Amino acid sequence: MKKETQQRIICILAGICIILIIGIVLTAEKEKAASDKLRAGYENSLYNTLDGLDSIYNDLAKASFCADRDYLCLLYSRISARAGTAAARLGELPISQGSMQRTEELLNHISDYCAYLSELSYAQDDEGENIRGLRDSCKRLRDALGDIGSVMSAGEDVFALDVLSDTDVAWQQAEYDSVSYPTLIYDGPFSQGEKIGKPRTEREEKTVQECEKAARELLGECTLEGETEGDVPCFVFASGARSAAFTKKGGLLLWYMDPEEQAGVADGVNAESVALEFLEDAGYSGFESVFASKGEDSIIINFTPKNGDAVVYPDLVKVRVSLESGRVVGFEGSGYVVCSHERDEPSPAIDQGAAARAVSGMLSIEKTRICIIPNGNGEALAWEFYCLYGEDKYMVYIDALSGKQIQMYRIIPTENGDMVI
């Protein structure tokens, strides 16, 4: 080969190498720019969440000492809007739904309860106590989450892949240490019962491969996003925007989230059937629906297993079905995961007729069933009576052993679905 030809080839190869190097550098710069933009978005969302908690706390503090009802209603309306916005911002953070569950519940409680109070021209007997409880819980949560904000302010990337699981755990711990609020509003009776704690049933340890197999059946192709510890250790998997957590003990689906709505109209779709099919596929068989709350764009259906003829409220799970596409977009199973255990078959000492006589004669009983309900630190066998008083709806619970009333709820229809208080 001639020397000139060799030099020409060397020049061409050198040119190619230079072009490749430039391409690699440009690609790296683009990836870094995209990463920096994503990180900035996450940081902005966290700061907005913390600022939102500050604003909500300040308004709740004002409401705690306000005696003017008209001004109170304005405050309540503003608090409701701010809490709803803060709850929506949580979805912008790369934190698992399981770790932020109690944060979301608290914000939704505040938003719904204050929206309800803003429409009242009179004060409820326990209104002041409830508002102070929400105020204090909001302050404790803001202070606890401030530790994450401080670390981020010091220049650390708390959302980097190699530390994201630590941030997950830190958020979860902040919730456990701080969130304790009065029992106010539910999307069904006992749907927000106390579920935090170690599972009552000891289950077999599952490997990550076993949990991944279950995740693939639910999500299709997916990847392991991380692990969470605490009282219910989990493996978290993701497929695109969809994610799910499976318990390390038992391999049970703890939660599922699909935040990306798909186009389509759900006309003619039976939401309960869709939800039941999802439960069967997720390993939750033998459940029946006990309550449904229909909102503007979705419906939340509560399901429980049965023990004999009794529905078991402590083991309740929730499924959210989109009214736009007819798809399941959310699931929460902490009730069953934490509370499920071997129970004796229920045997009421008080029959249905005797229990009905303990219900106020001013109420018209429409439906009755036997159930097991949370009661203090334990459970109680009770008769559940769905009642009407004019257009008002109530649920009354009579102890099936003593015949005493042990719980009562009022069902309030709102634009965002039924509230049970």
C-alpha positions as CSV (number, residue, x, y, z in Angstrom):
1,M,0.0,0.0,0.0
2,K,1.3,3.4,-0.9
3,K,2.4,5.8,1.8
4,E,-0.1,8.4,0.5
5,T,-2.9,5.9,0.7
6,Q,-2.0,5.0,4.2
7,Q,-1.9,8.6,5.3
8,R,-5.3,9.2,3.6
9,I,-6.8,6.2,5.5
10,I,-5.3,7.4,8.8
11,C,-6.7,10.9,8.2
12,I,-10.2,9.5,7.4
13,L,-10.1,7.3,10.6
14,A,-8.9,10.2,12.6
15,G,-11.8,12.3,11.3
16,I,-14.2,9.5,12.1
17,C,-12.8,9.3,15.6
18,I,-13.1,13.0,16.1
19,I,-16.7,12.9,14.9
20,L,-17.5,10.0,17.3
21,I,-15.9,11.8,20.2
22,I,-17.8,15.0,19.4
23,G,-21.0,12.9,19.2
24,I,-20.3,11.2,22.5
25,V,-19.6,14.6,24.2
26,L,-22.7,16.1,22.7
27,T,-24.8,13.1,23.8
28,A,-23.3,13.2,27.3
29,E,-24.1,16.9,27.5
30,K,-27.7,16.4,26.3
31,E,-28.1,13.6,28.9
32,K,-26.7,15.7,31.6
33,A,-28.9,18.6,30.6
34,A,-31.9,16.3,30.7
35,S,-30.9,14.9,34.0
36,D,-30.4,18.3,35.5
37,K,-33.8,19.4,34.2
38,L,-35.4,16.4,35.7
39,R,-33.6,16.9,39.0
40,A,-34.7,20.6,39.0
41,G,-38.3,19.5,38.4
42,Y,-38.2,17.1,41.3
43,E,-36.6,19.6,43.6
44,N,-39.1,22.2,42.6
45,S,-41.9,19.8,43.4
46,L,-40.5,19.0,46.8
47,Y,-40.1,22.7,47.6
48,N,-43.7,23.3,46.5
49,T,-44.9,20.5,48.6
50,L,-43.1,21.8,51.7
51,D,-44.3,25.4,51.0
52,G,-47.8,24.0,50.6
53,L,-47.7,22.3,54.0
54,D,-46.4,25.6,55.5
55,S,-49.4,27.5,54.0
56,I,-51.9,24.8,55.0
57,Y,-50.5,24.8,58.6
58,N,-50.7,28.6,58.8
59,D,-54.3,28.7,57.7
60,L,-55.3,25.9,60.0
61,A,-53.6,27.8,62.8
62,K,-55.7,30.8,62.0
63,A,-58.9,28.7,61.8
64,S,-58.1,27.3,65.2
65,F,-58.6,30.8,66.7
66,C,-61.2,32.4,64.4
67,A,-64.6,33.2,65.8
68,D,-66.2,34.7,62.7
69,R,-68.1,32.1,60.7
70,D,-68.0,33.9,57.4
71,Y,-64.2,34.4,57.6
72,L,-63.8,30.8,58.7
73,C,-65.7,29.6,55.6
74,L,-63.3,31.6,53.5
75,L,-60.3,30.0,55.3
76,Y,-61.7,26.5,55.0
77,S,-62.3,27.0,51.3
78,R,-58.7,28.2,50.8
79,I,-57.3,25.4,52.9
80,S,-59.3,22.8,50.9
81,A,-57.9,24.1,47.6
82,R,-54.3,24.3,48.9
83,A,-54.4,20.8,50.4
84,G,-55.9,19.4,47.1
85,T,-53.1,21.1,45.1
86,A,-50.4,19.7,47.5
87,A,-51.8,16.2,47.2
88,A,-51.7,16.4,43.4
89,R,-48.1,17.6,43.6
90,L,-47.1,14.4,45.4
91,G,-47.5,12.6,42.1
92,E,-44.7,14.7,40.6
93,L,-42.2,13.2,43.0
94,P,-40.3,9.9,42.3
95,I,-41.3,8.6,45.7
96,S,-43.2,5.3,45.9
97,Q,-47.0,5.6,46.6
98,G,-46.5,3.3,49.6
99,S,-44.0,5.7,51.2
100,M,-46.3,8.7,50.7
101,Q,-49.6,7.0,51.5
102,R,-50.2,8.8,54.8
103,T,-49.1,12.2,53.4
104,E,-51.7,11.8,50.7
105,E,-54.3,10.6,53.1
106,L,-53.7,13.6,55.5
107,L,-53.9,16.1,52.6
108,N,-57.0,14.5,51.3
109,H,-58.5,14.5,54.7
110,I,-57.8,18.2,55.2
111,S,-59.1,19.0,51.7
112,D,-62.4,17.1,52.0
113,Y,-63.1,18.0,55.6
114,C,-62.5,21.7,55.0
115,A,-64.5,21.7,51.8
116,Y,-67.4,20.2,53.9
117,L,-67.0,22.8,56.7
118,S,-66.8,25.7,54.2
119,E,-70.5,25.0,53.3
120,L,-71.8,25.1,56.8
121,S,-73.2,28.2,58.4
122,Y,-72.8,26.8,61.9
123,A,-70.0,25.1,63.9
124,Q,-69.9,21.4,64.6
125,D,-69.5,20.2,68.2
126,D,-66.0,18.6,67.5
127,E,-65.0,21.0,64.7
128,G,-62.4,23.0,66.8
129,E,-60.8,19.8,68.1
130,N,-60.6,18.3,64.7
131,I,-59.0,21.4,63.1
132,R,-56.4,21.6,65.9
133,G,-55.6,17.9,65.4
134,L,-55.1,18.4,61.7
135,R,-53.1,21.6,62.3
136,D,-50.7,19.8,64.7
137,S,-50.3,16.8,62.4
138,C,-49.6,19.0,59.4
139,K,-46.9,20.9,61.4
140,R,-45.2,17.6,62.6
141,L,-45.2,16.3,59.0
142,R,-43.7,19.5,57.6
143,D,-41.0,19.5,60.2
144,A,-40.1,15.8,59.6
145,L,-40.0,16.2,55.8
146,G,-37.8,19.3,56.3
147,D,-34.9,17.0,57.0
148,I,-35.1,15.8,53.4
149,G,-35.3,19.4,52.2
150,S,-32.3,20.4,54.3
151,V,-30.2,17.6,52.8
152,M,-31.2,18.7,49.3
153,S,-30.5,22.4,50.1
154,A,-27.0,21.3,51.1
155,G,-26.4,20.3,47.5
156,E,-27.1,16.5,47.7
157,D,-29.2,14.9,45.0
158,V,-31.8,13.1,47.1
159,F,-33.5,11.8,44.0
160,A,-30.5,10.2,42.4
161,L,-31.0,6.5,41.6
162,D,-28.4,5.3,44.0
163,V,-30.0,7.2,47.0
164,L,-33.6,7.3,45.9
165,S,-34.5,4.2,48.1
166,D,-33.0,6.0,51.1
167,T,-35.1,9.0,50.4
168,D,-38.1,6.7,50.1
169,V,-37.4,5.2,53.5
170,A,-36.8,8.7,55.0
171,W,-40.2,9.9,53.8
172,Q,-41.9,6.8,55.1
173,Q,-40.2,7.2,58.5
174,A,-41.2,10.9,58.6
175,E,-44.8,9.8,58.1
176,Y,-44.7,7.2,60.8
177,D,-43.2,9.6,63.2
178,S,-45.5,12.5,62.6
179,V,-48.8,11.8,60.9
180,S,-51.6,11.2,63.5
181,Y,-54.9,12.9,62.8
182,P,-58.5,12.7,64.0
183,T,-60.7,10.1,62.2
184,L,-62.7,12.4,60.0
185,I,-63.6,11.4,56.5
186,Y,-63.6,8.1,54.6
187,D,-64.4,6.9,51.1
188,G,-66.3,4.1,52.9
189,P,-66.9,2.9,56.4
190,F,-63.6,1.8,58.1
191,S,-61.7,2.4,54.9
192,Q,-59.1,4.5,56.7
193,G,-58.9,2.4,59.8
194,E,-55.6,2.1,61.7
195,K,-53.4,-0.2,59.5
196,I,-50.0,1.0,60.3
197,G,-48.0,-1.7,62.1
198,K,-46.5,-5.1,61.5
199,P,-48.8,-7.7,59.8
200,R,-50.7,-9.9,62.3
201,T,-50.0,-13.0,60.2
202,E,-46.5,-14.3,59.8
203,R,-46.0,-15.2,56.1
204,E,-43.3,-17.0,54.1
205,E,-40.4,-14.9,53.0
206,K,-40.3,-14.4,49.2
207,T,-37.3,-13.8,47.0
208,V,-37.1,-10.9,44.6
209,Q,-37.4,-13.3,41.7
210,E,-40.7,-14.6,43.0
211,C,-42.0,-11.1,43.5
212,E,-40.8,-10.1,40.1
213,K,-42.7,-13.0,38.5
214,A,-45.9,-11.7,40.2
215,A,-45.1,-8.2,39.1
216,R,-44.7,-9.2,35.5
217,E,-48.1,-10.9,35.6
218,L,-49.5,-7.6,36.6
219,L,-47.3,-5.0,34.8
220,G,-45.9,-7.0,31.9
221,E,-42.2,-6.2,31.3
222,C,-40.9,-4.3,34.3
223,T,-37.8,-3.5,36.3
224,L,-37.0,-3.5,40.0
225,E,-37.1,0.1,41.1
226,G,-36.0,-0.4,44.7
227,E,-36.9,-1.7,48.2
228,T,-38.8,-0.3,51.1
229,E,-38.4,-1.3,54.7
230,G,-40.4,-0.5,57.8
231,D,-43.2,-2.6,59.2
232,V,-44.1,-4.0,55.7
233,P,-40.9,-4.4,53.7
234,C,-41.5,-4.5,49.9
235,F,-40.0,-4.8,46.5
236,V,-41.1,-2.0,44.2
237,F,-41.4,-2.6,40.4
238,A,-42.2,-0.3,37.6
239,S,-43.2,-0.4,33.9
240,G,-43.2,3.0,32.4
241,A,-45.4,5.2,34.6
242,R,-47.1,2.2,36.3
243,S,-45.7,0.9,39.5
244,A,-46.5,-1.7,42.2
245,A,-45.1,-2.9,45.5
246,F,-45.1,-6.5,46.6
247,T,-44.5,-7.6,50.2
248,K,-41.2,-9.4,50.9
249,K,-43.2,-11.7,53.2
250,G,-46.0,-13.4,51.4
251,G,-45.5,-11.7,48.0
252,L,-48.8,-9.8,48.4
253,L,-49.6,-6.8,46.2
254,L,-49.5,-3.9,48.7
255,W,-50.2,-1.1,46.2
256,Y,-50.5,-0.4,42.5
257,M,-50.5,3.0,40.7
258,D,-51.2,3.9,37.1
259,P,-51.1,7.7,36.9
260,E,-51.2,7.9,33.1
261,E,-54.7,8.1,31.8
262,Q,-55.4,6.5,28.5
263,A,-57.9,8.0,26.0
264,G,-61.2,6.2,25.7
265,V,-64.7,6.2,26.9
266,A,-65.9,3.7,29.6
267,D,-69.6,3.7,28.6
268,G,-71.1,0.3,29.3
269,V,-68.1,-0.8,31.4
270,N,-69.0,-2.4,34.8
271,A,-66.5,-0.9,37.2
272,E,-67.1,-3.5,39.8
273,S,-66.5,-6.3,37.4
274,V,-63.3,-4.7,36.2
275,A,-62.1,-4.2,39.8
276,L,-63.0,-7.8,40.8
277,E,-61.1,-9.2,37.8
278,F,-58.1,-7.1,38.8
279,L,-58.3,-8.5,42.4
280,E,-58.5,-12.0,41.1
281,D,-55.4,-11.5,38.9
282,A,-53.6,-9.9,41.9
283,G,-54.3,-12.9,44.1
284,Y,-57.2,-11.4,46.1
285,S,-60.0,-13.9,45.6
286,G,-63.2,-14.3,47.5
287,F,-63.7,-10.5,48.0
288,E,-67.0,-8.7,47.6
289,S,-67.8,-5.0,47.3
290,V,-69.1,-3.2,50.4
291,F,-69.0,0.5,49.4
292,A,-68.3,2.7,46.4
293,S,-67.6,6.4,46.1
294,K,-67.9,7.9,42.7
295,G,-65.9,11.0,41.9
296,E,-65.7,13.2,38.8
297,D,-63.2,11.0,36.9
298,S,-63.0,7.7,38.8
299,I,-64.8,5.5,41.3
300,I,-63.2,3.9,44.4
301,I,-64.7,0.6,45.3
302,N,-64.0,-1.0,48.7
303,F,-63.9,-4.8,48.9
304,T,-63.6,-7.1,51.9
305,P,-63.3,-10.9,52.3
306,K,-65.9,-12.7,54.3
307,N,-65.8,-14.9,57.4
308,G,-68.9,-17.0,57.3
309,D,-71.6,-14.6,56.5
310,A,-69.8,-11.6,58.0
311,V,-67.9,-9.1,55.9
312,V,-64.5,-8.3,57.4
313,Y,-63.9,-4.6,57.4
314,P,-60.4,-4.7,58.9
315,D,-59.2,-6.6,55.9
316,L,-60.6,-4.1,53.4
317,V,-58.8,-3.3,50.1
318,K,-59.6,-0.5,47.7
319,V,-59.6,-0.4,43.9
320,R,-59.8,2.8,41.9
321,V,-61.3,2.5,38.4
322,S,-61.1,5.3,35.8
323,L,-64.4,6.5,34.4
324,E,-62.7,7.7,31.3
325,S,-61.1,4.4,30.1
326,G,-62.6,1.8,32.4
327,R,-59.2,0.7,33.6
328,V,-57.9,0.1,37.1
329,V,-55.6,3.0,37.9
330,G,-55.0,2.4,41.6
331,F,-55.1,-0.3,44.3
332,E,-54.4,-0.2,48.1
333,G,-54.2,-3.4,50.1
334,S,-52.6,-2.5,53.4
335,G,-55.8,-3.4,55.3
336,Y,-55.6,-7.0,54.3
337,V,-51.8,-7.2,54.4
338,V,-51.6,-5.8,58.0
339,C,-54.9,-7.0,59.6
340,S,-55.7,-10.4,58.0
341,H,-55.4,-13.3,60.4
342,E,-57.1,-16.5,61.4
343,R,-60.5,-15.7,63.0
344,D,-63.2,-17.9,64.6
345,E,-66.4,-18.1,62.6
346,P,-68.7,-15.3,64.0
347,S,-71.6,-16.3,66.3
348,P,-73.9,-13.4,67.2
349,A,-75.4,-13.4,70.7
350,I,-77.9,-10.7,69.6
351,D,-80.1,-11.5,66.6
352,Q,-80.9,-9.1,63.8
353,G,-84.3,-8.2,65.2
354,A,-83.0,-7.4,68.7
355,A,-80.1,-5.3,67.2
356,A,-82.6,-3.4,65.1
357,R,-84.5,-2.3,68.1
358,A,-81.4,-0.6,69.4
359,V,-81.4,1.7,66.3
360,S,-83.2,5.0,66.8
361,G,-86.8,4.8,65.8
362,M,-86.4,8.0,63.8
363,L,-84.3,6.2,61.3
364,S,-85.7,4.0,58.5
365,I,-83.6,0.8,58.2
366,E,-83.0,-0.1,54.5
367,K,-80.3,-2.8,54.6
368,T,-78.7,-5.0,57.2
369,R,-75.7,-7.3,57.4
370,I,-73.4,-8.9,59.9
371,C,-69.8,-7.7,59.9
372,I,-66.5,-7.6,61.8
373,I,-65.3,-4.0,62.4
374,P,-62.3,-2.3,63.9
375,N,-63.0,-1.4,67.5
376,G,-60.4,0.4,69.5
377,N,-57.3,-1.8,69.5
378,G,-59.3,-4.9,68.6
379,E,-62.3,-6.0,66.6
380,A,-66.0,-6.4,67.2
381,L,-68.8,-8.5,65.7
382,A,-71.6,-6.1,64.8
383,W,-74.8,-5.7,62.9
384,E,-74.6,-3.0,60.3
385,F,-77.7,-1.0,59.5
386,Y,-78.0,1.3,56.5
387,C,-80.6,3.8,57.4
388,L,-82.4,6.9,56.0
389,Y,-83.8,10.0,57.7
390,G,-85.5,11.9,54.9
391,E,-82.7,12.4,52.3
392,D,-79.9,11.9,54.9
393,K,-78.1,8.5,55.0
394,Y,-76.6,6.9,58.1
395,M,-74.8,3.6,58.9
396,V,-75.3,2.4,62.4
397,Y,-73.3,-0.4,64.1
398,I,-74.8,-2.5,67.0
399,D,-72.5,-4.9,68.9
400,A,-73.7,-8.4,68.1
401,L,-72.6,-9.6,71.5
402,S,-73.8,-6.8,73.9
403,G,-76.5,-5.1,71.8
404,K,-74.9,-1.7,72.4
405,Q,-74.3,0.9,69.6
406,I,-70.6,1.1,69.0
407,Q,-70.3,3.2,65.9
408,M,-72.3,5.4,63.6
409,Y,-71.5,7.2,60.3
410,R,-73.2,9.8,58.2
411,I,-72.9,9.6,54.4
412,I,-72.7,12.9,52.7
413,P,-72.8,13.2,48.9
414,T,-70.4,15.7,47.4
415,E,-69.1,16.6,43.9
416,N,-66.1,14.4,44.6
417,G,-68.0,11.3,45.7
418,D,-69.6,10.2,49.0
419,M,-67.9,11.2,52.3
420,V,-68.5,9.1,55.4
421,I,-68.0,11.0,58.6
